[in-house]
């Protein structure tokens, strides 16, 4: 993770959590996040927030 990505990680994770609270289902949440350029990947470590375009991991949700 680059320093600029690391600096924005807490804000992006907080945003994703806030969006989840306003959605009815996981499917809707993932769809809405995609519109903002984020994706949720289910990994062995847990749910990972990633950038859609770059494919880089931001952090665990």
Secondary structure as GFF3:
##gff-version 3
##sequence-region A 1 61
A	DSSP	alpha_helix	3	21	.	.	.	ID=ss1
A	DSSP	alpha_helix	26	35	.	.	.	ID=ss2
A	DSSP	beta_strand	38	43	.	.	.	ID=ss3
A	DSSP	beta_strand	46	51	.	.	.	ID=ss4
A	DSSP	beta_strand	57	60	.	.	.	ID=ss5
###
